[in-house]
Amino acid sequence: MSTLTITVVGAGITGLWQAYELARRGHAVTLREATSESAPGAASRFAGAMLAPYCEAEAAPPLVQQLGLEGLRLWRAAYPGVVQKGSLVVATSRDRAELVRFARMTEGHRPIESAEMEALEPELAGRFFRGLYFPDEAHVSPRAALAFLVSELKRLGAEVRFSDPVPEPVWQAAAAGEPVIDCRGYGGRGALGDLRGVRGEMVVLRAPDVQLSRPVRLLHPRFPIYVVPWGEGLFMVGATMIERDDMGAVTVRSALELLGTAFAVHPGFAEAEIVELGAGVRPAFPDNVPRIALSGRRIVVNGAYRHGYLLAPVLARTVADYLETGIAHHPLFAPAGKEIR
Ligand SMILES: Cc1cc2nc3c(=O)[nH]c(=O)nc-3n(C[C@H](O)[C@H](O)[C@H](O)COP(=O)(O)OP(=O)(O)OC[C@H]3O[C@@H](n4cnc5c(N)ncnc54)[C@H](O)[C@@H]3O)c2cc1C
């Protein structure tokens, strides 16, 4: 197969995985990112980044779980930083009905009680007496994973250009006939009529005295939150889900909800240092499933919503297969009529 020359626009998790997949197949890749190398990935910087195909099925169509299991396998094969400790879902005794509901809506878990809670997360024992354990789920530390993909791209000989915003229309970024893959996240909404933004706020805490080794989701009827250990004493507490594309600073209301619920998971967070309060905008289509839209050599990959880390390797592989074979038979391809502007 001949080597293709391809431009990828956007170095969030979607664009980085896309560029990486193409570069490791031997194609000549240029990746162009608007921001500096210290802060690429408008939404991707703020993600958990849980690789949780089963838990996500609570609020996503079955396709997300099915592709997510494949995404998890591809992450494990590519990145040594995947933390394979499963995830834990807990609720207070008062909210036990939430646990029953979550168990009904998801697969891949087993119920646990006090003894196993103590074995898995000793510091939660005595606070939570029941939970669901998803042993096959995993997580990564997002900023380390983004940096890994950048370094892999450079090692593979790709051209990586930061601080290089591509003006509209982005498909003019390459010579005529060469493919351009638009992975601009919510920044690419101008190309897609039905993309919306879903604001997600998060807090990063430094809590060297808190020992949690896997993501913990606390079910709550109003403030469901999760805590993800990012390593080196850092914990990400997330995330709000607000149907707005506001990229402004975290509000007091959201900070109170996130911090209050983190404290409910583990009182040790009271002594934590607040390292960062951040907000990202998740790009989402009406069905909350990502989409690959084609128009000749223009390819738009967007709408990763809550699943960008989980599904990025699958999106990347699907687009790379298409470029090499010309075959576009996959549920991720946009249906006819979903034109790119
Ligand atoms: C709080 C929060 C928690 C989340 N948790 C998880 C999780 O646990 N697991 C999971 O799988 N997903 C999670 N997500 C979802 C995930 O983060 C997103 O789906 C994903 O980041 C989308 O990635 P993206 O690359 O498509 O977009 P982005 O990350 O937004 O990246 C787009 C990039 O394109 C660049 N760009 C834009 N315009 C231009 C231009 N003209 N020229 C060049 N570059 C341009 C931007 O600067 C940016 O770097 C979470 C999201 C949030 C906000």
The ligand as a Tripos MOL2 file, in Angstrom:
@<TRIPOS>MOLECULE
LIG
   53    58     1     0     0
SMALL
NO_CHARGES

@<TRIPOS>ATOM
      1 C1        -14.6300   17.2790   32.8730 C.3       1 LIG1
      2 C2        -14.5440   16.2190   31.8080 C.ar      1 LIG1
      3 C3        -14.3490   14.8930   32.1670 C.ar      1 LIG1
      4 C4        -14.2560   13.9040   31.1810 C.ar      1 LIG1
      5 N1        -13.9840   12.6100   31.5530 N.ar      1 LIG1
      6 C5        -13.8130   11.6520   30.5870 C.ar      1 LIG1
      7 C6        -13.4650   10.3280   30.9460 C.ar      1 LIG1
      8 O1        -13.3000   10.0180   32.1330 O.2       1 LIG1
      9 N2        -13.3050    9.4050   29.9450 N.ar      1 LIG1
     10 C7        -13.4740    9.7190   28.6180 C.ar      1 LIG1
     11 O2        -13.3390    8.8410   27.7600 O.2       1 LIG1
     12 N3        -13.7950   10.9940   28.2570 N.ar      1 LIG1
     13 C8        -13.9760   11.9530   29.1970 C.ar      1 LIG1
     14 N4        -14.3180   13.2290   28.8440 N.ar      1 LIG1
     15 C9        -14.6180   13.5130   27.4420 C.3       1 LIG1
     16 C10       -13.3610   13.7900   26.6490 C.3       1 LIG1
     17 O3        -12.5260   14.6380   27.3620 O.3       1 LIG1
     18 C11       -13.7550   14.4140   25.3040 C.3       1 LIG1
     19 O4        -14.6380   13.5670   24.6190 O.3       1 LIG1
     20 C12       -12.5020   14.6070   24.4680 C.3       1 LIG1
     21 O5        -11.5670   15.3710   25.1680 O.3       1 LIG1
     22 C13       -12.7710   15.2690   23.1280 C.3       1 LIG1
     23 O6        -11.5030   15.3210   22.5130 O.3       1 LIG1
     24 P1        -11.2560   16.0540   21.1580 P.3       1 LIG1
     25 O7         -9.8410   15.7910   20.7870 O.co2     1 LIG1
     26 O8        -12.3130   15.6520   20.1730 O.co2     1 LIG1
     27 O9        -11.4850   17.6020   21.4610 O.3       1 LIG1
     28 P2        -10.5450   18.5980   22.3110 P.3       1 LIG1
     29 O10        -9.9110   17.9130   23.4470 O.co2     1 LIG1
     30 O11       -11.3860   19.7850   22.5940 O.co2     1 LIG1
     31 O12        -9.3740   18.9570   21.3230 O.3       1 LIG1
     32 C14        -9.5690   19.7560   20.1700 C.3       1 LIG1
     33 C15        -8.2430   20.4050   19.8400 C.3       1 LIG1
     34 O13        -8.3650   21.0980   18.5990 O.3       1 LIG1
     35 C16        -7.6470   22.3140   18.7040 C.3       1 LIG1
     36 N5         -8.1350   23.2480   17.6880 N.ar      1 LIG1
     37 C17        -9.3620   23.8460   17.6280 C.ar      1 LIG1
     38 N6         -9.4300   24.6440   16.5500 N.ar      1 LIG1
     39 C18        -8.2280   24.5400   15.9110 C.ar      1 LIG1
     40 C19        -7.6970   25.1160   14.7200 C.ar      1 LIG1
     41 N7         -8.4160   25.9700   13.9690 N.pl3     1 LIG1
     42 N8         -6.4260   24.7990   14.3650 N.ar      1 LIG1
     43 C20        -5.6900   23.9330   15.1000 C.ar      1 LIG1
     44 N9         -6.1500   23.3590   16.2500 N.ar      1 LIG1
     45 C21        -7.4110   23.6480   16.6340 C.ar      1 LIG1
     46 C22        -7.9250   22.7590   20.1330 C.3       1 LIG1
     47 O14        -6.9710   23.7170   20.5700 O.3       1 LIG1
     48 C23        -7.8150   21.4550   20.8790 C.3       1 LIG1
     49 O15        -6.5020   21.1820   21.3080 O.3       1 LIG1
     50 C24       -14.4010   14.2510   29.8010 C.ar      1 LIG1
     51 C25       -14.5880   15.5870   29.4460 C.ar      1 LIG1
     52 C26       -14.6520   16.5660   30.4340 C.ar      1 LIG1
     53 C27       -14.8210   18.0140   30.0140 C.3       1 LIG1
@<TRIPOS>BOND
     1     1     2 1
     2     2     3 ar
     3     2    52 ar
     4     3     4 ar
     5     4     5 ar
     6     4    50 ar
     7     5     6 ar
     8     6     7 ar
     9     6    13 1
    10     7     8 2
    11     7     9 ar
    12     9    10 ar
    13    10    11 2
    14    10    12 ar
    15    12    13 ar
    16    13    14 ar
    17    14    15 1
    18    14    50 ar
    19    15    16 1
    20    16    17 1
    21    16    18 1
    22    18    19 1
    23    18    20 1
    24    20    21 1
    25    20    22 1
    26    22    23 1
    27    23    24 1
    28    24    25 2
    29    24    26 1
    30    24    27 1
    31    27    28 1
    32    28    29 2
    33    28    30 1
    34    28    31 1
    35    31    32 1
    36    32    33 1
    37    33    34 1
    38    33    48 1
    39    34    35 1
    40    35    36 1
    41    35    46 1
    42    36    37 ar
    43    36    45 ar
    44    37    38 ar
    45    38    39 ar
    46    39    40 ar
    47    39    45 ar
    48    40    41 1
    49    40    42 ar
    50    42    43 ar
    51    43    44 ar
    52    44    45 ar
    53    46    47 1
    54    46    48 1
    55    48    49 1
    56    50    51 ar
    57    51    52 ar
    58    52    53 1
@<TRIPOS>SUBSTRUCTURE
     1 LIG1         1 GROUP 0 **** ****
